[in-house]
Structures are given as structure tokens and as C-alpha cells.
Amino acid sequence: MSSKVQTAVRLNKDLLDALKEKARADNRSLNNYIEKLLYRDIGNIPNETTKAAIKEAQNSTDLERIDDVDIFFDKL
């Protein structure tokens, strides 16, 4: 599980007010709403299991290259 770190940021008052309003409309806390926006902007950060699977796939010589997804699904 990832750890949370408390941090302080300075925001324009109008921006903060708008963020609070959007968070309420999305039924989220301000912190959770900002976190959601940041994750959306930077993408999902893979956990250690996913990182290990990516590394294994990159180093594997047994993987079949898929150039056409339709042909791949036909093989299934």
C-alpha cells in the first residue's frame, strides 16, 4: 500500500474555491478530488507487482508479437 505524505501548496483563492465546489459536486473531499486530478494528469503509477511484470515481459524471449489484434483474437 502506498504511503501518504502531507504537504502544503499555495493556491489562488478563486482556484481553491472552484476546487472545493467541484469536489463537493463530485462527492469527494478536497484532498481526494485534487489527488484524482493529479492522477488523471500524470497517469497511473504502477505498483511493485506491475513493475515486476513489465520487467519480466520486456526481458522475455518467449513472447509472441501481436501486430493485428483481429488475427490474435481469431487464434483464441
GROMACS elastic network, one bead per residue, 0.5 to 0.9 nm:
[ bonds ]
;  ai    aj funct       b0    kb
    1    47     6  0.85997   500
    2    47     6  0.85435   500
   11    14     6  0.83186   500
   11    15     6  0.65667   500
   11    16     6  0.61399   500
   12    15     6  0.52025   500
   12    16     6  0.62295   500
   12    17     6  0.86918   500
   13    16     6  0.50444   500
   13    17     6  0.61133   500
   13    18     6  0.85664   500
   14    17     6  0.50953   500
   14    18     6  0.61740   500
   14    19     6  0.85904   500
   15    18     6  0.50698   500
   15    19     6  0.61013   500
   15    20     6  0.86249   500
   16    19     6  0.50025   500
   16    20     6  0.61705   500
   16    21     6  0.86129   500
   17    20     6  0.51673   500
   17    21     6  0.62569   500
   17    22     6  0.86955   500
   18    21     6  0.50911   500
   18    22     6  0.61553   500
   18    23     6  0.85184   500
   19    22     6  0.51218   500
   19    23     6  0.60058   500
   19    24     6  0.85696   500
   19    30     6  0.70048   500
   19    33     6  0.78634   500
   19    34     6  0.77262   500
   20    23     6  0.50561   500
   20    24     6  0.61835   500
   20    25     6  0.86183   500
   20    29     6  0.80776   500
   20    30     6  0.57630   500
   20    33     6  0.85335   500
   21    24     6  0.51979   500
   21    25     6  0.62350   500
   21    26     6  0.86562   500
   21    30     6  0.88488   500
   22    25     6  0.50168   500
   22    26     6  0.61317   500
   22    27     6  0.85282   500
   22    28     6  0.85939   500
   22    30     6  0.85681   500
   22    33     6  0.79844   500
   23    26     6  0.50427   500
   23    27     6  0.60723   500
   23    28     6  0.50307   500
   23    29     6  0.59937   500
   23    30     6  0.55125   500
   23    31     6  0.86162   500
   23    32     6  0.80151   500
   23    33     6  0.54269   500
   23    34     6  0.81602   500
   24    28     6  0.58572   500
   24    29     6  0.70609   500
   24    30     6  0.78065   500
   24    33     6  0.89074   500
   25    28     6  0.76882   500
   26    29     6  0.87386   500
   26    33     6  0.78626   500
   27    33     6  0.88516   500
   28    31     6  0.80387   500
   28    32     6  0.60104   500
   28    33     6  0.58125   500
   29    32     6  0.51295   500
   29    33     6  0.60638   500
   29    34     6  0.85945   500
   30    33     6  0.51259   500
   30    34     6  0.61859   500
   30    35     6  0.85348   500
   31    34     6  0.52897   500
   31    35     6  0.61348   500
   31    36     6  0.86028   500
   32    35     6  0.50189   500
   32    36     6  0.60894   500
   32    37     6  0.87020   500
   33    36     6  0.50217   500
   33    37     6  0.63407   500
   33    38     6  0.87109   500
   34    37     6  0.51081   500
   34    38     6  0.62032   500
   34    39     6  0.86347   500
   35    38     6  0.50857   500
   35    39     6  0.61207   500
   35    40     6  0.85104   500
   36    39     6  0.52305   500
   36    40     6  0.61554   500
   36    41     6  0.86787   500
   37    40     6  0.50666   500
   37    41     6  0.62438   500
   37    42     6  0.87889   500
   38    41     6  0.50432   500
   38    42     6  0.61610   500
   38    43     6  0.80320   500
   39    42     6  0.52700   500
   39    43     6  0.52340   500
   39    44     6  0.60200   500
   39    45     6  0.80712   500
   40    43     6  0.53268   500
   40    44     6  0.74425   500
   41    44     6  0.89598   500
   42    45     6  0.81395   500
   46    49     6  0.79031   500
   46    50     6  0.56270   500
   46    51     6  0.61154   500
   47    50     6  0.53825   500
   47    51     6  0.62041   500
   47    52     6  0.87252   500
   48    52     6  0.61222   500
   48    53     6  0.86195   500
   49    52     6  0.51755   500
   49    53     6  0.62679   500
   49    54     6  0.87090   500
   50    53     6  0.50315   500
   50    54     6  0.61483   500
   50    55     6  0.85859   500
   51    54     6  0.51455   500
   51    55     6  0.62053   500
   51    56     6  0.86030   500
   52    55     6  0.51114   500
   52    56     6  0.61043   500
   52    57     6  0.86027   500
   53    56     6  0.50274   500
   53    57     6  0.61111   500
   53    58     6  0.85644   500
   54    57     6  0.51239   500
   54    58     6  0.61350   500
   54    59     6  0.86579   500
   55    58     6  0.51018   500
   55    59     6  0.62268   500
   55    60     6  0.85627   500
   56    59     6  0.52339   500
   56    60     6  0.59796   500
   57    60     6  0.51632   500
   57    61     6  0.83941   500
   57    62     6  0.89404   500
   57    63     6  0.75222   500
   58    61     6  0.83888   500
   60    63     6  0.63351   500
   61    64     6  0.85207   500
   66    69     6  0.66033   500
   66    71     6  0.84225   500
   66    72     6  0.66905   500
   67    71     6  0.83879   500
   67    72     6  0.82964   500
   68    71     6  0.55009   500
   68    72     6  0.63747   500
   68    73     6  0.88887   500
   69    73     6  0.61625   500
   69    74     6  0.85755   500
   70    73     6  0.51768   500
   70    74     6  0.62033   500
   70    75     6  0.87500   500
   71    74     6  0.50032   500
   71    75     6  0.63498   500
   71    76     6  0.89372   500
   72    75     6  0.52620   500
   72    76     6  0.67631   500
   73    76     6  0.51775   500
